[in-house]
Amino acid sequence: MPNEKEILAGYQQAHNAQDVEGALAWLTPDVSWRMTGLWVRHGTEEMRDLEAWDAVLNGRIEFIEVKSMAGGLTCRSEETNDWYQATGIDQVTYDQIRFEFRDGRISQVRAKLSSESERAIDKVVNQVSRWALKSAPAEINAVLPRGIFNYGAEQAHRWMALLQAWQKSQGE
């Protein structure tokens, strides 16, 4: 059985290869993935939409300063994807991610975006939303129902089309 750092590296490799099923294989069926203050996903079926979103958007994550601790691993992280690039965000950083493991898989994740990354995402989502409520209200309501990100492969494609239209309206 691989050790915890090998499990995390295997997940990162599958995720960065846009291998949805490969990434999900590193998670327990009842995985709990929490983005502090933003959302929680329970189980691999809910994680499938998030992995599909990242696969469409060429998501890449790098876990840095990985350290062992009681009950698992802790690290920081840097993430890039086409959505961030299209919005002018080079990368987002996570100040802390805590991973717990069970039976050779990731069973629980608690991640905290850096304040700077949170502000950058909020700013662009607000700008695009204000524009889209006038120019593409049905589309913004589909990808951001009740102000909550709706993840999945189809949603990623729709977001990219919306961002392209927004950029064009801004003269970019």
C-alpha positions in Angstrom: 0.0 0.0 0.0 1.4 3.5 -0.9 2.2 5.9 1.9 0.3 9.1 2.3 2.7 11.3 0.3 2.6 8.7 -2.5 -1.2 8.8 -2.4 -1.2 12.6 -2.6 1.3 12.5 -5.5 -0.9 9.9 -7.3 -3.9 12.1 -7.0 -2.0 15.2 -8.1 -0.7 13.4 -11.2 -4.1 12.1 -12.2 -5.8 15.5 -11.6 -3.1 17.3 -13.6 -3.5 14.8 -16.5 -7.2 15.6 -16.6 -7.9 12.0 -15.8 -11.3 12.2 -13.9 -11.6 8.5 -13.1 -7.9 8.3 -12.2 -8.3 11.2 -9.7 -11.4 9.8 -8.2 -9.7 6.4 -7.7 -7.5 8.1 -5.1 -10.5 9.1 -3.1 -12.6 7.0 -0.7 -16.2 6.6 -1.9 -17.4 8.7 1.1 -14.7 11.4 0.7 -15.5 14.8 2.3 -13.9 17.7 0.5 -14.4 21.1 2.2 -13.4 24.5 0.7 -13.6 26.5 3.9 -16.3 29.2 3.7 -17.3 28.2 0.1 -18.6 24.6 -0.3 -18.5 21.0 0.8 -18.6 18.0 -1.5 -19.4 14.5 -0.1 -18.6 11.3 -2.0 -17.0 10.6 -5.3 -20.2 11.3 -7.3 -20.2 14.9 -6.1 -16.4 15.1 -6.7 -16.9 13.8 -10.3 -18.4 17.1 -11.3 -15.6 19.1 -9.8 -12.9 16.8 -11.4 -14.8 17.1 -14.8 -14.8 20.9 -14.4 -11.0 20.9 -13.8 -10.4 18.4 -16.7 -12.3 20.7 -19.2 -10.4 23.7 -17.9 -7.0 22.1 -17.9 -6.7 22.4 -14.1 -3.3 22.0 -12.6 -2.5 21.8 -8.9 0.8 21.7 -7.2 1.0 20.7 -3.5 4.0 22.4 -1.9 5.5 22.2 1.6 3.9 18.8 2.2 4.3 17.8 5.8 3.3 14.8 7.8 1.1 15.4 10.9 -1.0 13.4 13.2 -3.8 11.9 11.1 -2.5 12.9 7.7 -0.7 15.6 5.7 -0.8 19.3 5.5 0.5 21.5 2.7 0.0 24.7 0.7 -1.0 24.7 -2.9 -1.0 26.6 -6.1 -3.7 26.1 -8.8 -4.1 27.2 -12.4 -6.7 26.6 -15.0 -8.2 28.1 -18.1 -11.0 29.8 -16.2 -8.5 31.7 -14.0 -6.4 32.6 -17.0 -9.5 33.9 -18.9 -10.3 36.2 -15.9 -6.8 37.5 -15.6 -5.9 35.5 -12.5 -2.5 33.8 -13.0 -3.0 31.3 -10.2 -4.8 30.9 -6.9 -3.1 29.8 -3.8 -4.3 27.8 -0.8 -2.8 28.8 2.5 -3.5 25.4 4.0 -4.8 22.1 2.9 -5.2 19.2 5.3 -5.6 15.7 4.0 -6.7 12.7 6.0 -6.4 9.1 4.7 -8.2 5.8 5.1 -7.5 2.4 3.4 -4.9 3.9 1.0 -7.0 6.7 -0.2 -7.8 10.3 0.6 -10.9 10.4 2.9 -11.1 14.0 4.0 -9.8 17.3 2.7 -10.1 20.8 4.3 -8.7 23.6 2.1 -8.5 27.3 2.6 -8.0 29.7 -0.2 -5.6 32.6 0.5 -7.4 35.9 1.2 -5.8 37.4 -1.9 -7.1 34.6 -4.1 -10.6 34.8 -2.6 -10.7 38.6 -3.3 -9.5 38.1 -6.9 -12.1 35.5 -7.6 -14.9 37.4 -5.9 -14.0 40.6 -7.9 -14.1 38.9 -11.3 -17.2 36.9 -10.5 -18.9 40.1 -9.5 -17.8 42.0 -12.6 -18.9 39.2 -15.0 -22.2 38.7 -13.1 -23.1 42.4 -13.3 -22.4 42.4 -17.1 -24.1 39.1 -17.6 -27.3 40.0 -15.7 -27.8 42.6 -18.5 -26.3 40.8 -21.5 -26.9 37.1 -20.8 -29.2 36.7 -17.8 -30.2 33.1 -18.6 -26.7 32.0 -19.0 -25.4 33.6 -15.7 -28.3 32.0 -13.9 -27.4 28.6 -15.3 -23.8 28.7 -14.4 -24.2 30.6 -11.1 -27.7 29.6 -9.8 -28.5 31.6 -6.7 -24.9 32.9 -6.7 -23.4 29.4 -6.2 -21.0 27.9 -8.7 -22.5 25.0 -10.6 -19.6 22.6 -11.4 -19.3 20.0 -14.2 -18.0 19.6 -17.7 -20.9 21.3 -19.4 -20.8 24.2 -16.9 -17.1 24.7 -17.6 -17.8 25.0 -21.3 -20.6 27.4 -20.6 -18.5 29.6 -18.3 -15.7 29.8 -20.9 -18.2 30.9 -23.6 -19.6 33.5 -21.2 -16.1 34.7 -20.3 -15.2 35.1 -24.0 -18.4 37.2 -24.6 -17.6 39.3 -21.5 -14.0 39.8 -22.7 -15.2 40.8 -26.1 -17.6 43.4 -24.5 -14.7 44.8 -22.6 -12.7 45.3 -25.8 -10.2 42.6 -24.9 
